[in-house]
Amino acid sequence: MRTTMKLSLGAAFLAALLAAVGCEDTALTPGEDYTMTLVARPAAVLIDDENPEGQASIVASVFSDTGVPQKGISVIFSSNGGVLASGNTGIKTDGDGNAIDTLTLSASSPAEITVTATSAALSETVTVNKTSTPENHPPVATILANPATEQAVGRLVTFNGGTSTDPDAGDGIDVYDWVITSSAPDPGKVNPIVNHAAASAVSFPSFVNPQTLTVNLVVIDRNAESSAPAQKIYTIVAQLCSDNPKPVADIAGGTQTVFGAVGSTKTVTLDGTPSTDTNGPIQSYTWTCGNGVAPVPVGGNGAIVTCAYVVEAAQHTYVPTLIVFDQGFGLPAMNCQQQSTPDSVQVVVGP
């Protein structure tokens, strides 16, 4: 008995340990709102008589919708020339959100090679050129916003250019030049609300007016080469739609069972009045009977309906559903209106 118990506990511990190790090694896939950038360092590889072979690092960076680097995301690299060290197998991003592959070029490589990084729905492409003379390439400006696309008045917004890159090995960014204009500046502000600010990031503790921001960034590398402007259109709204929780659809009761003569029609009443919304009343109710027949409202707001089912020789189970909609942030516009996930019950109809 004791020996068996010890072996069982040991086997359980080993299984748990193997499961933990397996979880650690499992690559992740990016979320729907994630972003990816792709750069080649350097973007031009010198190949001549003295340098018959050269390499470029291909760096894919994955960020969440709030600009946080993501670790453990699997990225697959492919190219139309040269040799990739990964052999087209997945590479996981590190703690800085970077997955790095190495592209090797030789004298027989094409003059221009396209490298693509793919991770689930994310896909970016970069070009690597083969050159016989060293040259300086302009840096690439990128803007990450936190939150990603919009923010409500009275809340913090940050624009970060720290992920901007320079494709030349050993080079780097020396200057961040921001110009930000507004469609409706806050009281006391004039356009541009930021004019040639030299910092890798620009933050605003809060805004007073709803407005649209046009954010431009130019970066300059250590060789005084300027990037093309990066631009992001950003919205300051009165309220965020994410601040409006979804309503909850709720059909009263459980499974209903009705019987009748074959060929007869039986009517079932479905009640959605238990449905709730934390911000106010339900605006509308959308029903399906589950048999393709339209429900018939009972009363004005559609919270209660009847569904008609024809009794057949064999018993059938139907699944009527309800989706409810809230009033958003108020009538009449109903800004940021939300809909519930469906609720359903079963209706069993038999002879």
C-alpha positions as a Markdown table, in Angstrom:
| # | Residue | x | y | z |
|---|---|---|---|---|
| 1 | Met | 0.0 | 0.0 | 0.0 |
| 2 | Arg | 2.7 | 2.5 | 1.0 |
| 3 | Thr | 4.9 | 1.6 | -2.0 |
| 4 | Thr | 2.0 | 2.0 | -4.4 |
| 5 | Met | 1.1 | 5.4 | -2.9 |
| 6 | Lys | 4.6 | 6.7 | -3.1 |
| 7 | Leu | 4.9 | 5.6 | -6.8 |
| 8 | Ser | 1.5 | 7.2 | -7.5 |
| 9 | Leu | 2.5 | 10.5 | -5.9 |
| 10 | Gly | 5.9 | 10.4 | -7.7 |
| 11 | Ala | 4.2 | 9.8 | -11.1 |
| 12 | Ala | 1.7 | 12.7 | -10.4 |
| 13 | Phe | 4.6 | 15.0 | -9.5 |
| 14 | Leu | 6.5 | 14.0 | -12.7 |
| 15 | Ala | 3.3 | 14.6 | -14.8 |
| 16 | Ala | 2.8 | 18.0 | -13.2 |
| 17 | Leu | 6.4 | 18.9 | -13.8 |
| 18 | Leu | 6.3 | 17.8 | -17.5 |
| 19 | Ala | 3.1 | 19.8 | -17.9 |
| 20 | Ala | 4.6 | 22.9 | -16.5 |
| 21 | Val | 7.7 | 22.6 | -18.7 |
| 22 | Gly | 5.4 | 22.1 | -21.7 |
| 23 | Cys | 3.4 | 25.2 | -20.9 |
| 24 | Glu | 6.6 | 27.2 | -20.6 |
| 25 | Asp | 7.8 | 26.1 | -24.1 |
| 26 | Thr | 4.4 | 26.6 | -25.8 |
| 27 | Ala | 4.5 | 29.5 | -28.2 |
| 28 | Leu | 1.8 | 32.1 | -28.0 |
| 29 | Thr | -0.3 | 33.7 | -30.8 |
| 30 | Pro | -0.9 | 37.5 | -30.9 |
| 31 | Gly | -4.2 | 39.1 | -29.8 |
| 32 | Glu | -6.6 | 40.6 | -32.4 |
| 33 | Asp | -5.4 | 44.2 | -31.6 |
| 34 | Tyr | -1.7 | 43.5 | -31.4 |
| 35 | Thr | 0.8 | 45.2 | -33.8 |
| 36 | Met | 4.1 | 44.2 | -35.3 |
| 37 | Thr | 7.0 | 46.2 | -36.7 |
| 38 | Leu | 9.8 | 44.7 | -38.9 |
| 39 | Val | 13.2 | 46.1 | -39.6 |
| 40 | Ala | 16.5 | 44.9 | -41.2 |
| 41 | Arg | 19.8 | 45.9 | -39.6 |
| 42 | Pro | 21.5 | 46.9 | -41.8 |
| 43 | Ala | 19.1 | 47.3 | -44.7 |
| 44 | Ala | 22.0 | 47.2 | -47.2 |
| 45 | Val | 24.6 | 44.4 | -46.9 |
| 46 | Leu | 28.1 | 45.1 | -48.4 |
| 47 | Ile | 29.1 | 42.3 | -50.8 |
| 48 | Asp | 32.4 | 42.7 | -52.7 |
| 49 | Asp | 35.7 | 40.9 | -53.3 |
| 50 | Glu | 36.8 | 41.5 | -49.7 |
| 51 | Asn | 33.4 | 40.6 | -48.3 |
| 52 | Pro | 32.0 | 37.7 | -50.3 |
| 53 | Glu | 29.3 | 37.1 | -47.6 |
| 54 | Gly | 27.4 | 39.4 | -45.3 |
| 55 | Gln | 24.6 | 39.3 | -42.8 |
| 56 | Ala | 21.6 | 41.4 | -41.7 |
| 57 | Ser | 19.5 | 40.9 | -38.5 |
| 58 | Ile | 15.8 | 40.8 | -39.2 |
| 59 | Val | 14.0 | 42.1 | -36.1 |
| 60 | Ala | 10.2 | 41.6 | -35.7 |
| 61 | Ser | 8.7 | 43.4 | -32.6 |
| 62 | Val | 5.2 | 42.5 | -31.3 |
| 63 | Phe | 3.3 | 44.9 | -29.1 |
| 64 | Ser | -0.1 | 44.8 | -27.4 |
| 65 | Asp | -2.8 | 47.4 | -28.3 |
| 66 | Thr | -1.4 | 49.5 | -25.4 |
| 67 | Gly | 2.2 | 49.4 | -26.7 |
| 68 | Val | 3.5 | 46.8 | -24.2 |
| 69 | Pro | 6.1 | 44.4 | -25.7 |
| 70 | Gln | 4.9 | 40.8 | -25.8 |
| 71 | Lys | 7.1 | 37.8 | -24.9 |
| 72 | Gly | 6.7 | 34.3 | -26.2 |
| 73 | Ile | 4.9 | 35.1 | -29.5 |
| 74 | Ser | 5.8 | 32.8 | -32.3 |
| 75 | Val | 7.1 | 34.6 | -35.5 |
| 76 | Ile | 7.9 | 32.8 | -38.8 |
| 77 | Phe | 10.3 | 34.5 | -41.2 |
| 78 | Ser | 10.5 | 33.8 | -45.0 |
| 79 | Ser | 12.5 | 35.4 | -47.8 |
| 80 | Asn | 12.8 | 35.2 | -51.6 |
| 81 | Gly | 16.6 | 35.0 | -51.4 |
| 82 | Gly | 19.6 | 34.5 | -49.2 |
| 83 | Val | 19.6 | 32.1 | -46.3 |
| 84 | Leu | 17.6 | 32.6 | -43.0 |
| 85 | Ala | 19.1 | 31.1 | -39.9 |
| 86 | Ser | 15.7 | 30.0 | -38.7 |
| 87 | Gly | 15.1 | 27.8 | -41.7 |
| 88 | Asn | 11.5 | 29.1 | -41.7 |
| 89 | Thr | 10.7 | 27.7 | -38.3 |
| 90 | Gly | 9.1 | 29.8 | -35.6 |
| 91 | Ile | 11.1 | 32.1 | -33.4 |
| 92 | Lys | 9.6 | 33.3 | -30.1 |
| 93 | Thr | 9.8 | 36.9 | -29.0 |
| 94 | Asp | 12.0 | 37.8 | -26.0 |
| 95 | Gly | 11.2 | 40.0 | -23.1 |
| 96 | Asp | 11.5 | 43.1 | -25.2 |
| 97 | Gly | 8.9 | 41.8 | -27.7 |
| 98 | Asn | 11.6 | 41.0 | -30.3 |
| 99 | Ala | 12.0 | 37.9 | -32.5 |
| 100 | Ile | 15.4 | 38.1 | -34.3 |
| 101 | Asp | 16.4 | 36.0 | -37.4 |
| 102 | Thr | 19.7 | 36.3 | -39.4 |
| 103 | Leu | 19.7 | 36.7 | -43.2 |
| 104 | Thr | 23.0 | 35.7 | -44.9 |
| 105 | Leu | 23.7 | 37.1 | -48.3 |
| 106 | Ser | 26.4 | 36.0 | -50.8 |
| 107 | Ala | 27.6 | 37.1 | -54.3 |
| 108 | Ser | 24.9 | 34.9 | -55.9 |
| 109 | Ser | 22.1 | 36.5 | -53.9 |
| 110 | Pro | 19.6 | 38.8 | -55.6 |
| 111 | Ala | 20.3 | 42.5 | -55.6 |
| 112 | Glu | 17.1 | 43.0 | -53.5 |
| 113 | Ile | 15.7 | 40.5 | -51.1 |
| 114 | Thr | 12.2 | 40.6 | -49.5 |
| 115 | Val | 11.8 | 39.2 | -46.0 |
| 116 | Thr | 8.4 | 38.6 | -44.5 |
| 117 | Ala | 7.6 | 38.0 | -40.8 |
| 118 | Thr | 4.2 | 36.4 | -40.0 |
| 119 | Ser | 2.5 | 35.7 | -36.7 |
| 120 | Ala | -1.2 | 34.6 | -37.0 |
| 121 | Ala | -2.9 | 37.5 | -38.7 |
| 122 | Leu | 0.1 | 39.8 | -38.3 |
| 123 | Ser | 2.4 | 40.1 | -41.4 |
| 124 | Glu | 5.1 | 42.7 | -42.2 |
| 125 | Thr | 7.6 | 42.9 | -45.0 |
| 126 | Val | 11.1 | 44.5 | -45.2 |
| 127 | Thr | 13.6 | 44.8 | -48.0 |
| 128 | Val | 17.3 | 44.0 | -47.8 |
| 129 | Asn | 19.6 | 45.3 | -50.6 |
| 130 | Lys | 22.9 | 43.9 | -51.6 |
| 131 | Thr | 25.4 | 46.7 | -52.2 |
| 132 | Ser | 29.0 | 47.0 | -53.3 |
| 133 | Thr | 29.6 | 50.3 | -51.5 |
| 134 | Pro | 28.8 | 51.2 | -47.9 |
| 135 | Glu | 26.0 | 53.8 | -47.5 |
| 136 | Asn | 24.0 | 55.5 | -44.8 |
| 137 | His | 20.3 | 54.8 | -44.7 |
| 138 | Pro | 17.6 | 57.1 | -43.1 |
| 139 | Pro | 16.1 | 55.9 | -39.9 |
| 140 | Val | 12.5 | 54.8 | -39.6 |
| 141 | Ala | 10.1 | 56.7 | -37.3 |
| 142 | Thr | 7.3 | 54.8 | -35.5 |
| 143 | Ile | 4.7 | 56.0 | -33.1 |
| 144 | Leu | 3.0 | 53.9 | -30.4 |
| 145 | Ala | 0.1 | 55.4 | -28.4 |
| 146 | Asn | -1.1 | 54.4 | -25.0 |
| 147 | Pro | -4.1 | 53.8 | -25.2 |
| 148 | Ala | -3.7 | 52.6 | -28.8 |
| 149 | Thr | -6.4 | 54.6 | -30.7 |
| 150 | Glu | -8.5 | 56.8 | -28.5 |
| 151 | Gln | -8.8 | 58.2 | -24.9 |
| 152 | Ala | -11.5 | 60.0 | -22.9 |
| 153 | Val | -11.2 | 63.5 | -21.7 |
| 154 | Gly | -9.6 | 63.9 | -18.3 |
| 155 | Arg | -7.3 | 60.9 | -18.8 |
| 156 | Leu | -3.6 | 60.3 | -19.6 |
| 157 | Val | -2.3 | 59.9 | -23.1 |
| 158 | Thr | 1.2 | 59.1 | -24.1 |
| 159 | Phe | 2.8 | 59.0 | -27.6 |
| 160 | Asn | 6.1 | 57.0 | -27.7 |
| 161 | Gly | 8.7 | 57.1 | -30.5 |
| 162 | Gly | 11.1 | 54.8 | -28.7 |
| 163 | Thr | 10.5 | 51.9 | -31.1 |
| 164 | Ser | 11.9 | 54.0 | -34.0 |
| 165 | Thr | 14.9 | 52.3 | -35.6 |
| 166 | Asp | 17.9 | 52.9 | -37.8 |
| 167 | Pro | 18.8 | 50.2 | -40.3 |
| 168 | Asp | 22.5 | 50.8 | -40.3 |
| 169 | Ala | 24.6 | 48.7 | -38.0 |
| 170 | Gly | 26.1 | 50.7 | -35.2 |
| 171 | Asp | 24.0 | 53.8 | -35.9 |
| 172 | Gly | 21.1 | 55.0 | -33.7 |
| 173 | Ile | 18.5 | 57.7 | -33.1 |
| 174 | Asp | 19.8 | 61.0 | -31.8 |
| 175 | Val | 16.8 | 63.3 | -32.1 |
| 176 | Tyr | 13.0 | 62.9 | -31.8 |
| 177 | Asp | 11.1 | 65.8 | -33.4 |
| 178 | Trp | 7.4 | 65.9 | -32.5 |
| 179 | Val | 4.7 | 68.2 | -34.0 |
| 180 | Ile | 1.1 | 67.6 | -32.7 |
| 181 | Thr | -1.9 | 69.6 | -33.9 |
| 182 | Ser | -5.5 | 69.5 | -32.6 |
| 183 | Ser | -8.9 | 70.0 | -34.3 |
| 184 | Ala | -10.2 | 71.8 | -31.1 |
| 185 | Pro | -7.4 | 72.8 | -28.7 |
| 186 | Asp | -8.2 | 73.0 | -25.0 |
| 187 | Pro | -8.7 | 76.5 | -23.5 |
| 188 | Gly | -5.4 | 78.4 | -23.5 |
| 189 | Lys | -3.8 | 76.1 | -26.1 |
| 190 | Val | -2.7 | 77.1 | -29.6 |
| 191 | Asn | -1.8 | 75.0 | -32.6 |
| 192 | Pro | 0.4 | 73.1 | -32.8 |
| 193 | Ile | -0.1 | 72.0 | -29.2 |
| 194 | Val | 3.3 | 70.4 | -29.4 |
| 195 | Asn | 5.9 | 72.1 | -31.6 |
| 196 | His | 9.2 | 70.4 | -32.3 |
| 197 | Ala | 9.5 | 68.8 | -28.9 |
| 198 | Ala | 12.8 | 66.8 | -28.6 |
| 199 | Ala | 12.0 | 63.7 | -26.5 |
| 200 | Ser | 11.4 | 60.1 | -27.2 |
| 201 | Ala | 7.9 | 60.3 | -25.7 |
| 202 | Val | 5.3 | 63.0 | -25.2 |
| 203 | Ser | 2.6 | 62.7 | -22.6 |
| 204 | Phe | -0.6 | 64.7 | -21.8 |
| 205 | Pro | -2.1 | 64.3 | -18.3 |
| 206 | Ser | -5.6 | 65.1 | -19.6 |
| 207 | Phe | -7.6 | 66.9 | -22.2 |
| 208 | Val | -10.6 | 69.1 | -21.7 |
| 209 | Asn | -12.2 | 69.1 | -25.1 |
| 210 | Pro | -13.1 | 66.1 | -27.3 |
| 211 | Gln | -10.8 | 66.5 | -30.3 |
| 212 | Thr | -8.8 | 64.9 | -33.0 |
| 213 | Leu | -5.0 | 64.9 | -32.8 |
| 214 | Thr | -2.6 | 64.7 | -35.7 |
| 215 | Val | 0.6 | 63.4 | -34.4 |
| 216 | Asn | 3.8 | 63.7 | -36.5 |
| 217 | Leu | 7.3 | 62.4 | -35.6 |
| 218 | Val | 10.6 | 62.7 | -37.5 |
| 219 | Val | 13.7 | 61.0 | -36.1 |
| 220 | Ile | 17.3 | 61.9 | -36.9 |
| 221 | Asp | 20.2 | 59.4 | -36.6 |
| 222 | Arg | 23.7 | 60.0 | -35.4 |
| 223 | Asn | 24.8 | 60.7 | -39.0 |
| 224 | Ala | 22.2 | 63.5 | -39.2 |
| 225 | Glu | 20.0 | 61.5 | -41.6 |
| 226 | Ser | 16.3 | 62.3 | -41.1 |
| 227 | Ser | 13.4 | 59.8 | -41.4 |
| 228 | Ala | 10.3 | 60.2 | -43.3 |
| 229 | Pro | 7.5 | 61.6 | -41.0 |
| 230 | Ala | 5.5 | 59.0 | -39.2 |
| 231 | Gln | 1.9 | 60.1 | -38.5 |
| 232 | Lys | -0.9 | 58.9 | -36.3 |
| 233 | Ile | -4.4 | 60.2 | -36.1 |
| 234 | Tyr | -5.7 | 60.0 | -32.5 |
| 235 | Thr | -9.1 | 60.8 | -31.0 |
| 236 | Ile | -10.0 | 62.3 | -27.7 |
| 237 | Val | -13.7 | 61.4 | -27.0 |
| 238 | Ala | -16.2 | 62.5 | -24.3 |
| 239 | Gln | -16.5 | 58.9 | -23.1 |
| 240 | Leu | -14.9 | 55.6 | -24.1 |
| 241 | Cys | -17.2 | 52.9 | -25.4 |
| 242 | Ser | -15.3 | 50.5 | -23.3 |
| 243 | Asp | -16.6 | 52.4 | -20.2 |
| 244 | Asn | -20.1 | 51.2 | -21.2 |
| 245 | Pro | -20.5 | 47.6 | -20.0 |
| 246 | Lys | -22.6 | 45.2 | -22.1 |
| 247 | Pro | -26.2 | 44.5 | -21.0 |
| 248 | Val | -27.2 | 41.0 | -20.0 |
| 249 | Ala | -29.9 | 39.1 | -21.9 |
| 250 | Asp | -31.9 | 36.8 | -19.6 |
| 251 | Ile | -34.9 | 34.6 | -20.7 |
| 252 | Ala | -37.1 | 33.7 | -17.7 |
| 253 | Gly | -37.5 | 30.1 | -16.9 |
| 254 | Gly | -35.9 | 27.0 | -18.3 |
| 255 | Thr | -36.8 | 24.4 | -20.8 |
| 256 | Gln | -40.5 | 24.4 | -21.9 |
| 257 | Thr | -42.2 | 21.2 | -23.2 |
| 258 | Val | -45.4 | 21.3 | -25.1 |
| 259 | Phe | -47.5 | 18.5 | -26.7 |
| 260 | Gly | -50.3 | 18.5 | -29.2 |
| 261 | Ala | -51.8 | 16.7 | -32.1 |
| 262 | Val | -49.6 | 16.1 | -35.2 |
| 263 | Gly | -50.0 | 19.1 | -37.5 |
| 264 | Ser | -51.3 | 21.4 | -34.9 |
| 265 | Thr | -49.6 | 24.7 | -33.9 |
| 266 | Lys | -48.5 | 25.3 | -30.3 |
| 267 | Thr | -47.7 | 28.7 | -29.0 |
| 268 | Val | -44.9 | 29.3 | -26.4 |
| 269 | Thr | -44.4 | 32.6 | -24.5 |
| 270 | Leu | -40.9 | 33.8 | -24.0 |
| 271 | Asp | -40.1 | 36.4 | -21.4 |
| 272 | Gly | -37.0 | 38.6 | -21.5 |
| 273 | Thr | -37.9 | 41.1 | -18.8 |
| 274 | Pro | -35.2 | 39.8 | -16.4 |
| 275 | Ser | -32.6 | 41.2 | -18.8 |
| 276 | Thr | -30.6 | 44.0 | -17.2 |
| 277 | Asp | -28.2 | 46.9 | -18.0 |
| 278 | Thr | -26.1 | 48.6 | -15.3 |
| 279 | Asn | -26.4 | 52.0 | -16.9 |
| 280 | Gly | -30.2 | 52.1 | -17.4 |
| 281 | Pro | -33.1 | 50.5 | -19.2 |
| 282 | Ile | -32.8 | 48.0 | -22.1 |
| 283 | Gln | -33.4 | 49.8 | -25.4 |
| 284 | Ser | -34.5 | 46.9 | -27.6 |
| 285 | Tyr | -34.9 | 43.1 | -27.7 |
| 286 | Thr | -34.1 | 40.9 | -30.6 |
| 287 | Trp | -35.6 | 37.4 | -30.6 |
| 288 | Thr | -35.4 | 34.3 | -32.7 |
| 289 | Cys | -37.7 | 31.3 | -32.3 |
| 290 | Gly | -35.2 | 28.7 | -33.5 |
| 291 | Asn | -37.5 | 27.4 | -36.2 |
| 292 | Gly | -37.2 | 30.2 | -38.8 |
| 293 | Val | -40.6 | 31.7 | -37.8 |
| 294 | Ala | -40.7 | 35.3 | -36.7 |
| 295 | Pro | -41.7 | 35.9 | -33.0 |
| 296 | Val | -44.8 | 37.9 | -32.2 |
| 297 | Pro | -44.3 | 40.7 | -29.7 |
| 298 | Val | -46.6 | 40.9 | -26.6 |
| 299 | Gly | -46.6 | 44.5 | -25.6 |
| 300 | Gly | -44.8 | 47.5 | -26.9 |
| 301 | Asn | -41.1 | 47.1 | -26.1 |
| 302 | Gly | -40.7 | 43.5 | -27.3 |
| 303 | Ala | -39.5 | 42.1 | -24.0 |
| 304 | Ile | -42.1 | 39.3 | -24.2 |
| 305 | Val | -42.9 | 37.4 | -27.4 |
| 306 | Thr | -44.7 | 34.3 | -28.5 |
| 307 | Cys | -43.3 | 31.7 | -30.8 |
| 308 | Ala | -45.4 | 29.3 | -32.8 |
| 309 | Tyr | -44.3 | 25.7 | -33.4 |
| 310 | Val | -45.9 | 23.0 | -35.6 |
| 311 | Val | -46.2 | 19.6 | -33.9 |
| 312 | Glu | -44.6 | 16.9 | -36.0 |
| 313 | Ala | -44.7 | 13.1 | -35.8 |
| 314 | Ala | -41.3 | 13.1 | -34.1 |
| 315 | Gln | -40.4 | 15.1 | -31.1 |
| 316 | His | -38.2 | 18.2 | -31.8 |
| 317 | Thr | -36.1 | 20.5 | -29.6 |
| 318 | Tyr | -35.9 | 24.2 | -30.6 |
| 319 | Val | -33.5 | 26.8 | -29.2 |
| 320 | Pro | -35.0 | 30.3 | -29.2 |
| 321 | Thr | -32.5 | 33.1 | -28.4 |
| 322 | Leu | -32.5 | 36.7 | -27.2 |
| 323 | Ile | -30.1 | 39.5 | -27.7 |
| 324 | Val | -30.7 | 42.9 | -26.0 |
| 325 | Phe | -29.3 | 46.4 | -26.7 |
| 326 | Asp | -28.7 | 49.1 | -24.2 |
| 327 | Gln | -29.1 | 52.9 | -24.6 |
| 328 | Gly | -25.3 | 53.6 | -24.8 |
| 329 | Phe | -24.5 | 56.9 | -23.1 |
| 330 | Gly | -28.1 | 58.2 | -23.6 |
| 331 | Leu | -30.9 | 59.1 | -25.9 |
| 332 | Pro | -31.4 | 60.2 | -28.6 |
| 333 | Ala | -27.9 | 59.5 | -30.1 |
| 334 | Met | -27.2 | 56.4 | -28.0 |
| 335 | Asn | -23.5 | 56.8 | -28.3 |
| 336 | Cys | -21.5 | 53.6 | -27.7 |
| 337 | Gln | -24.6 | 51.4 | -27.7 |
| 338 | Gln | -23.7 | 47.9 | -26.7 |
| 339 | Gln | -25.4 | 44.5 | -27.3 |
| 340 | Ser | -25.5 | 41.5 | -25.1 |
| 341 | Thr | -24.2 | 38.0 | -25.7 |
| 342 | Pro | -27.1 | 35.8 | -26.7 |
| 343 | Asp | -29.2 | 34.0 | -24.1 |
| 344 | Ser | -31.2 | 30.9 | -25.0 |
| 345 | Val | -33.5 | 28.3 | -23.7 |
| 346 | Gln | -34.9 | 25.0 | -25.1 |
| 347 | Val | -38.5 | 24.4 | -26.3 |
| 348 | Val | -39.4 | 20.7 | -26.7 |
| 349 | Val | -42.4 | 20.1 | -29.0 |
| 350 | Gly | -43.8 | 16.6 | -29.5 |
| 351 | Pro | -47.0 | 14.7 | -30.3 |
